[in-house]
Structures are given as structure tokens and as C-alpha cells.
């Protein structure tokens, strides 16, 4: 899981580009009639986004059924405009394409609407409301974003700065014929309770700890094979030390609590790690 940089250009100009690309002239005419209302809402979103108070935005319950359908017709993550946006938002500063920022397992392939389309129809195409993610995380995240007290219950990776302290942990059981893992969250680094609650909700809703364990086998096999290769090139303790230093750099690149990095670090520290190198 890693923070993202939000769309930096004019949000409403992006909306106008999306509309311009559409061939449906009736759609364009209907949207033109409410253009000023849409622009006002886009400006409201940007203001609330800048202040990190998105929960204060009112739901869009005054648009007609036809207008809601028009907003939905504008959005197509397969269109050239949204593909370009997807590439922009999922490319790091060093021009490397990032994996899914929600899970760190899958590849970015779609957008999650942070404020749900069903309640905030006009923001269906707002670029700051679109968070790139994989096809598994998007449906799991669903429409829940507020708790019973009307406070945000879901992480926004543009706004909620993830702490550079460990909150993801893994227990590893190394046996002769297999390795079992169990991931869990712990607030052992004095993370702000509100932020940690959102992190916990994010992991629970996306079933991340279970998904990490399901995907651990391939990571472990590849990592052990790499260490085996290096084993014959020098002092084993030095190899492990250098590997830990490399993994520390991975934490800077992919997020401090990236699941595969945490797994590799704990493997190296495990008292029975050398057993894996014998098979």
C-alpha cells in the first residue's frame, strides 16, 4: 500500500475533455444545460479535497434519473481519455509503472470511485475522485466510505499519509515441506488512532491479510532461490545483511508496509530460514 499523487491539472477541464470526446450530441446538449451546476460541484470537491474534509460534501440527490445516467455514460475506463489518466496516476516519479496501491498484489487496471457513483453522480469523472487499483480491490472496496458517525471509514491514498512505521506483521511457520504465513495488523508504533482505524478497515474490507497469505508461496520460492544463488558468492551473513539493506530501499520505493517486503524481512530474521536453503 502506497500513497499516490493526485491529479495536478484543472479538474473541470478534464470533465470538459471527456464530454468533448463523446459522439452522442444529445448527451452533450443535456450536460451543457447543467454545466454551471457541475462546475460548481467540481470546485466544491477541489476545495474540500484541499482541506481534507470530503465527508462534508453533500450527496447529489437533486439530479434527475436521466442526468445520473448521463454521468455514468461519460465514464469508461477503457476509453483513451481514462487510459491516459490511468497511466498518469499509476506512474511513479522515476517513470516506473506501479502495482495496485490498495493491495500491492495485482496490476493497476481500473479506477475506484472514492465517493461512490451511486451517491455522487457528478463526480463520476472527477479525476481526484478516481483512484487507480486492480480488478480485485475495486469491487471489494464497494460503496462504504463513511462510518455510523459520518466520519471517513476508508483510506484515501491521496490524502491519508501512511506512516513510516510498521503496522503490518507476519507470523511464519517453516516446515520441511511447506511454509505457512499469517498476516495481521498491530498499532505498535503509536499511529494516530483515527488513521489506524481507517487502515484496519481498509485491510479488512479488501481481505488483504488473507490475500497476502494466499500469494506468499511464489514470493517465498523466488526469494529463497535468489538467496541460494548468492549463497555461493561470499559470506552468508554478509549476504543477508546486504539483502536487508536492499529491502529497506524497497520499503522506500513501494511503501514501508508493502506485504512482500515485510514477508522477506521476516523470513531472513526467522530462526529456521536456513532450513529453506537446504531443499
Secondary structure, 3 states (H helix, E strand, C coil): CCCCCCCCCCHHHHHHHHHHHCCCHHHHHHHHHCHHHHHHHHHHHHHHHHHCCHHHCCCCCCCCHHHHHHHHHHCCCCCHHHHHHHHHHCECCCCCECECCCCCCCECCEEEECCCCCCCHHHHHCHHHEEEECHHHHHHHCCCCECCCCCECCCCCCCCCCCCCCCEEEEEEECCCCEEEEEEECCCCCCCHHHHHHHHHHHHHCCHHHHHHHCHHHHHHHHHHHHHHHHCCCCHHHHHHHHHHHHHHHHHHHCCCCHHHHHHHHHHHCCCHHHHCCC
